[in-house]
């Protein structure tokens, strides 16, 4: 059976790989010139099941109002003429309560823990390297208030059986020795030893090569136009003005998913959440991060690759805007200098990047079947696409192959909207 996968980011590429492992003939259609050149290109680098936390949380609306007035705010909003921006913000606001937060947190951890296990198995099966490290993640708290607020997340982690360590200032310095020099700025941390790191671009590029060895065809610089619908089923997709057919279709178009499936009467409330990163050469390995440090105050991740530090995060709601905001670069540089002043060379070859992360208002991705029997969706992973990629892809492949999924898929497909 033939499957057309639309999109070749980390989600589309992993989906294609796992479909090929199930014996499907797979064609991947991508509008850009290479894999992983949208949101996957220079993301923060962490694979963080334990830190899979919804942005829609109690207290966030008040925090957002304060952030709008701060120089180094983790969230910024630029009003546009697009009504979908305001619908997204309203829907997200409706999820900022304790009940929905618990539901969405459980879904995110469920997928992410599974995805980490799938990736571990993948590395055992094939030779693939991507500056990977299995040394955990440290959520860094600068205030006692943040330490106290971690109790709610710890409760969910305990219920889900996720390993964690709540650390004081000395404990933080034990797992991240370079932070000992700035210990006066740190109140504590939450360490998640099962989390990992790696370069998403390297991973996706190398997995695409493995997929090609399994017979997957990648076609780049393609113009995706629309689906063709007939008698309640997808009969083809128009690409470069030509109808192409398959037995099944999987939409992995990230932030572009809603526009593409809207003519089918499908509502996918995914909105682009713009993020930024800088990549800094390491000058002193001993004074650089050991793994990933997530600065809770600025919602920014500082991740160690083999010879580089990647600092990434923040969120802007301003539509499909790819402009590089120098204020965001200044914030990322400030955090790197503040935590690791001797670790990287901020005066040298620093690359600055931005990408559009596909966010749903409940912060849970859309994975699974639609009302059309031959159309599936794997999109809307927000800031956790790298974390959830392998698990989301394996779930999708099992669903297409009519296999029983290895974890519950309750609450994941588009029917919840």
C-alpha positions, 0 to 999 in steps of 0.5 A: 500500500502506498502512503503520501506523507505531506511535510519533511520536518522531524515529524514527517520524516520520522512518520515516513521511516516508521511507515516504511518499517511497517512495509508501506510504500512511502512518498514524502512531499516537501515545499522546502529544499531539504528535510528539517528546514522549518521548526526542526532546523535549530530548535533548543535540542532537548528531548524532555518527556519529564518537562512536557508541560502545557503552556496553558496553565493556571496563572499564565494569563496574569503572568502573560500580562506582566511579561508584556511589560518586561524586557526579556519576556518569554512571551510576546504578542503582536496583534494581526488582522488574522482572526485565527490569532484571536481565536487561538488566544481565547481557546488557549485561555480557556485551558488555563485552569487546573482541570484542563492542565492536568488532562493536557499534562498527562497527554503530553507526558504519555506521548513523550515518555513513549517517544523516548522509549521508541527513540532508545529502541531506534538507536539500538536498531540502527547506527545513528548519531546526532550529538546525542546525550542521555544525561537528563534535563535540569529545570532551573529555579531562580526563586523559591516561589518557582521551587514551591510551584514545582509541586504540581508538576511533581505530583503528575510525574509521580502519578506517571511513574517518571523519575525526578530529583528535587535539588537545592542549590548545592544539588544543582551544582552537583549535576551541572558543575559550571553553575556553581559559579553562579549559585547565588542566582539559583534557588533550586532545580528539578532534575529529570534523569530520563530526559535526553538531548541531541541535534534535531537537524542532524537526526532528521537528516540522517534518519531520512537517509535511513528511510531512503534505504527502506525505499522512501522517496523524498521530493523537495521544492514541491507546491502543495495545492489541495486535496481532491475529495470524492464520495467521502474519501480523499481521492488524491492530492494536487501537487504542482498542478497534477493530481497524485494518488495513494491509498493513505495520506498523512498530513505533517505540515506543522503550522501550515496544517489548518489551511490545508485541511480546512477545505475538507471541513476539518478544524485543526486550531494550530497556530504558529508560535514563533521561537528563537535560538542562538548557537554558540561555539564552546570555548571551555567544555568544563564551564559549559552545560553538561546536558540541558538546563531549562531556565524557568524564569525566561522559558529558555533552554540551554543545551550542550551539543558536542562542540556547541551550546544551543540557547533556544526558546521564547514565544511570539504570537505574530502570525507567519513572520520569519523576521529576526528580532534583535531583542530576542537575540539579546535575551538569548545572549544575556541568558548564556552570559548569565549562566555560563559566562566562561562556557561559550564564545559570544564574540565569535561565530554565533548563529541566530535563527527563528522558526514557527512552532505549530501550537494547539490551544490545549498544547496537545498534538493532533495524532491519528484518524480523521472522519475520512478513512484514508486521511491521518494527521500528525501535527501540532506538537508546539515546542515538543516536536523533537521530544514527541517525534518518534513516538508520534510517528510510531503511533501513526504507523501502527494506526495506518497498519491497523495495529493496536497502539502501544499506548492509549490514543485517547484524546489525541486525534482531531475529534476532540475539537 
